[in-house]
């Protein structure tokens, strides 16, 4: 009898412990955070306090509680009816910096450098961030530079136009004679308008989107820049652009522009090749929800529901990962392109830096880089916010690796905020995940059939 009583006592005590406050952020009880504020994120099935203040919870028990941080050590006591925990958060003293803005150095003459790797960004400004990428250059492209600033060389393009390339991405070479353009071929297939420019060396290039597509090839003998305009809308009969690419094969430059998709308005997704990317994976967990779930796992669940929904509607679907495995960003884009995907959708859950309030940030946001992908993003967010009842956290332009792909309409969907209590409670529910997949598929269909 004594053994039975003892067992029940242990069982009841362990049950109380399991029901205590679960804090998922901060991730330890002694941390350093360099911010004027931070937040406690987690869940609890009972009332509890932080430094004597009752912490609001939603119906599912999730919470996000913002606290101010003074310079030095900050102590926070979490206490409920079962236990008490003390968190120490240290905020470092702000450092003072003597900031000297970099000045541009103009050379008295020109020098020549050569790209020393693939996918080297040619930028419009000497800043390693933002929406300033003109193109991505392969290895072996000769560049004439006339100055430097902020760790970048100023690249001579045409007249007053200049580009910038990171100094660490190129090597010095002795000379740079202009390339000879011997001619070009045009290849017309069911899928692409293709132009092949026959050069005797690789040159810098820029492709501009629009109803008229523009290709500029620089450092071409007797004709720099060589400009070719292709009246895409007139030739295709469509204002929608479904992807393009520019690459060197040997010294030949291949410019491909995808033709408009042939869609059946009753079954618009039939035969459409779509890549679905479940963000993060493997050791890269992503954000943590209020309930402790890892972003990588929620991303994969939603992505699989999306795959099933798209396939049900006739789409040809490729997933960049189907289980918990790490894949590099370039690997994901390359694999989607190898599959000749027309649309690339990356699924994510959102988070925030310490200085913001998770309770004031919620909903679905979608990111794109190239203008051709924005109308698709607009259609999808409209359906998601309408069908799911999520806050519209806007369509935004951003320089993210997954959306800098020009071969397909490439977007990244932040389905909701994992550290917002209400969003977090929804993101873990299978019914919500299925509904999100359904809304995304509806958004793609609407984009395809809208004139």
C-alpha positions, 0 to 999 in steps of 0.5 A: 500500500505504501508503494502505491501511495508513493507512486501516486505522489511521484506521478502527481508531482511529475504531472505538475512539473510538466504543466509548468511554464515552458520558456523557449526564448531566451534559450538559457537562464543566463544570456547576453542580449545587446538590445534595449528590450527583449521578450520571453516567449513560450507557453503555460497552462497556468497563470504565472508572473514575471517580476510580479506582473501577470503575463498575458496568455492566449487561449492555447496558453502561448505568450510573448512578454516584452521586457526592458533591458538596462545596461548591465545585469537584469534579473527576471523572476518567473513564478507560478504555483509550482516553481520559481526560476530566475533569468539573468540577461546582461546587456553590454554597455554601448560601444562608441565608434569613430565612424569615417565614411569611405571616400571614393578613390578615382584612378588616374587611368584604368586597371583590369581585373577578372572575376575569380568565382561564379555568380559574382554580383555586379552591383549598382552601388558599393554596398554589400546589401540591398536591392542593388544587384545588376547581374551575376557574373561567371568566373573569367569575366574581364572588367575595366575599373576606374576607382574604388570605394568601401571595398569595391572596385568601380566598373566602367560600363558606359558613359555615366553608368557604372557598376561595382564589384567586391575587391575580394571577388576579383584578381588583377590581370594585365590587359583587357582587350574588347571582345569580338562579337561575331554574330548571333543565332536565334532558336525558337522552341515551344518553351523559350525564345533563345538568343546565342551571342558568339563572342571570343571572351566573356564580358559583363552583362545586364538584363532589364525586365519589361514589356520590352526585354533589354540585354546589354553586353559591355566591353564589345569591340566597336559597339559597347555596350551592345544592346539588343531589345526584344519586344516580349509582350508584342511577340508573346501576346502576354504581359506576364513574364515567366522567367529568363536567364543569361549565362555563358557556355564557353564564350557564347552568351545564351539569353533565354526568355520563357514563353507564356504558359499554355493554361486551361482555365478550368485546370490552370495548374495542369502540367505546370512545373512547380518547385516547393522549398521547405525552408531550413532543415538538418542542423539549421532549425530556423526559429522556435515557436511558442510551443517549442516546435522548430521552424524547419519541421513546420515548414516541411509539413506545410510544404508537403501539404502544398505538394499534395494540393498542387499535384491534386490539381494537376501540377508537376511538383518538385520538392527541394527536400522531403525530410529533415536534411540540410541543403544549401541555398544555392543547391536548392535554387540549382535543383529547382532550375535543373527541374525546369521549374516555372514557379519556385515557392519557399515556405518559412515561418517568421521571427523578430529581433529582440528590439521588436514586440512579437505581439504587434507583429503578426500575419503573412508576408511574401518576399520577391526580388525581381518585378516579374514575381510580384504579381504572383506574390500579390495573388497568393497573399490575397488568398491567404489572408482572405481564407486564413484570416491572417493579418496582411503583413505585406508583399515586400522586395528583399534580397534573399537567395531563394528569390534572386532566381530569374529562371522561375517566378521565385517567392518566399512565403512567411506563413506566420510569426512563430513567436507571435502567440496567436500565429504560433497556435495556428501554425502547429495545427494540421487543419491550418497547415492544409488550409494554408496550402489550399490558399497558396494553390488558389493564389497560383491558379488565380495568377495563371488565369487572370488576364 
